[in-house]
Amino acid sequence: MQYHELEEALCRLPSVDAVRIVGTNGRIEEVHVLAAPAKPAKQVVRDVQSLAMASYGINIDRRTVSVVQIERGEREGGERPSILDIRETTEGARLDAAVTLGWQGEVFVGEAAGPAASATRLRLIGEATLRALEAAIGGEIGLALAALETPTVGNRQVAIAQVVVVSAGEERTMVGSALVGKETSQAAVRAVLDAINRHIPQLRR
């Protein structure tokens, strides 16, 4: 079946606002759900499983379902994408990074894969962020990560991202930054978003 059919069906659940399903070869690997906090997240997961089984005969593993709950008023009319989920999965020597962004009531998932090495981890997260941004912006646009570093500036570690944007035959380089807190992965995503967020309205035209 086409995943968009199931996504549309799941969006009809009362507390669910947006759904993005990721899968390969007919196997559902990830289900990203943006929902209102009217129900506990565990109940939202059960509703997703029940509808998928009852309507399509599909058994969704609860471990593949990621639920982000945000008040509707907090995301209506938002001009900039927000971070919903950052997921890293290591299988042997391979690292799969997935970044989920929410924007104007929609969910966009970007993925990147590569060696499971400390030297490449943040770059993969940054590239996954760009793939999600490309899906959100749409149109003829190319985004590439030129650099993503976390140097110490003063007495704080800072994530700095350099992003190359190719649109309408024009190439531009943009830089963004974010202070590193407990999670370097979150700072990496915020730095990439900072580099391009202010330009999104022009890029989406």
C-alpha positions in Angstrom: 0.0 0.0 0.0 1.0 3.6 -0.3 2.1 5.1 3.0 0.2 8.3 2.4 -3.1 6.5 2.6 -2.3 5.3 6.1 -1.0 8.7 7.0 -4.2 10.4 5.9 -6.2 7.8 7.9 -4.2 8.3 11.0 -4.6 12.1 10.8 -8.3 11.6 11.2 -7.8 10.5 14.8 -9.1 13.2 17.1 -5.8 14.1 18.8 -3.5 13.6 15.8 -2.5 16.6 13.6 0.2 15.1 11.4 1.8 11.8 10.6 4.9 10.8 8.6 5.7 7.1 8.0 9.1 5.9 7.0 9.6 2.4 5.6 11.4 0.3 3.0 10.2 -2.8 1.0 6.8 -2.6 2.5 8.1 -2.7 6.1 7.2 0.2 8.4 10.3 1.3 10.3 9.3 4.6 11.8 6.0 6.4 12.5 6.4 10.1 13.5 3.2 11.6 15.0 2.5 15.2 15.9 -0.4 15.3 18.4 -2.2 17.6 20.8 -1.7 16.8 24.5 -5.3 15.8 25.0 -4.4 12.2 25.5 -1.4 10.5 27.0 1.3 9.6 24.4 0.9 5.9 25.2 -2.8 6.1 24.3 -2.0 7.9 21.0 0.3 5.0 20.2 -2.4 2.5 20.9 -4.9 4.4 18.8 -2.4 4.4 15.9 -1.9 0.7 16.2 -5.6 -0.1 16.5 -6.5 2.0 13.4 -3.7 0.5 11.3 -4.8 -3.0 12.2 -8.5 -2.5 12.0 -8.5 -0.6 8.7 -5.5 -2.0 6.8 -4.5 -5.2 8.6 -1.1 -3.7 9.4 0.6 -4.5 12.7 2.7 -1.5 13.8 5.3 -2.2 16.5 4.8 0.4 19.2 8.6 0.9 19.4 8.6 2.4 16.0 6.1 5.1 16.9 7.4 8.5 18.1 4.9 10.9 19.5 5.5 14.6 19.9 2.7 16.5 21.7 2.5 20.3 21.3 -0.4 22.7 22.0 -2.1 23.6 18.7 -1.7 27.3 19.4 2.0 27.0 19.8 2.5 25.8 16.2 -0.1 27.6 14.2 1.3 30.1 11.7 4.9 29.4 12.7 7.4 31.0 10.4 10.3 28.7 11.3 10.6 24.9 11.5 10.9 23.5 15.0 12.7 20.3 16.3 10.4 17.5 17.1 12.7 14.5 17.3 16.3 13.5 16.8 17.0 9.8 16.5 20.3 8.0 16.1 20.5 4.2 15.5 23.7 2.3 15.4 23.9 -1.1 13.7 27.4 -2.5 13.7 29.7 0.1 11.9 26.7 2.0 10.5 24.9 5.0 12.0 21.5 6.1 10.8 20.4 9.6 11.8 16.8 10.8 11.5 15.7 14.4 12.2 12.0 15.3 12.4 10.9 18.9 12.0 7.5 20.4 12.5 6.3 23.4 10.5 2.9 24.9 10.0 1.1 21.8 11.2 3.1 19.4 9.0 5.9 16.9 9.9 9.0 16.5 7.8 11.6 13.7 8.3 15.1 13.8 7.0 17.6 10.9 7.1 21.3 10.3 6.6 23.5 7.3 7.0 27.3 6.7 7.3 30.0 5.3 9.4 29.3 5.1 13.2 32.3 7.3 14.1 32.5 10.2 16.5 34.1 12.3 13.7 31.1 11.9 11.4 28.2 11.7 13.9 27.3 15.4 14.0 27.8 15.8 10.2 25.2 13.0 9.6 22.8 14.7 12.0 23.3 18.0 10.1 22.8 16.3 6.7 19.6 14.7 8.0 18.4 18.1 9.1 19.0 19.5 5.6 17.0 16.6 4.0 14.1 17.5 6.3 14.4 21.1 5.3 14.4 20.2 1.6 11.2 18.3 2.1 9.7 21.3 3.9 10.8 23.9 1.4 10.1 21.9 -1.7 10.7 23.1 -5.2 14.1 23.2 -7.1 16.5 23.7 -4.2 19.7 22.0 -3.1 21.2 22.1 0.4 24.6 20.9 1.3 26.5 20.9 4.6 30.0 22.5 4.0 31.0 22.2 7.7 29.7 21.5 11.1 32.0 22.0 14.1 31.7 22.5 17.8 34.6 24.8 18.9 35.0 26.5 22.3 34.3 30.2 22.1 35.2 32.0 25.3 34.1 29.5 28.0 31.3 27.9 26.0 31.1 25.2 23.4 29.3 26.4 20.3 27.9 24.5 17.3 28.7 26.3 14.0 27.2 25.1 10.7 28.1 26.3 7.2 25.4 25.5 4.7 25.5 25.9 0.9 22.2 26.7 -0.8 21.7 26.3 -4.5 18.5 27.9 -5.9 17.5 29.4 -9.2 21.1 29.0 -10.5 22.5 30.9 -7.6 24.8 29.6 -4.9 24.9 31.1 -1.5 26.8 30.1 1.7 25.1 30.7 5.1 26.3 30.3 8.6 24.4 29.5 11.8 25.3 28.8 15.4 23.9 27.5 18.6 25.2 27.1 22.1 25.9 23.5 23.1 23.9 22.3 26.1 23.5 18.8 27.4 22.9 17.4 23.9 25.4 18.2 21.1 23.0 16.6 18.6 20.3 19.2 19.4 22.8 22.0 19.1 23.9 20.7 15.7 20.3 20.8 14.4 19.7 24.2 15.9 22.9 25.5 14.2 21.8 24.2 10.8 18.3 25.7 11.3 19.8 29.0 12.4 21.8 29.2 9.2 18.8 28.9 6.9 15.7 29.7 9.0 15.6 33.4 8.1 15.8 32.6 4.4 13.0 30.0 4.3 10.2 32.4 3.2 12.3 33.5 0.1 13.4 30.0 -0.7 9.9 28.6 -0.6 8.5 31.0 -3.2 
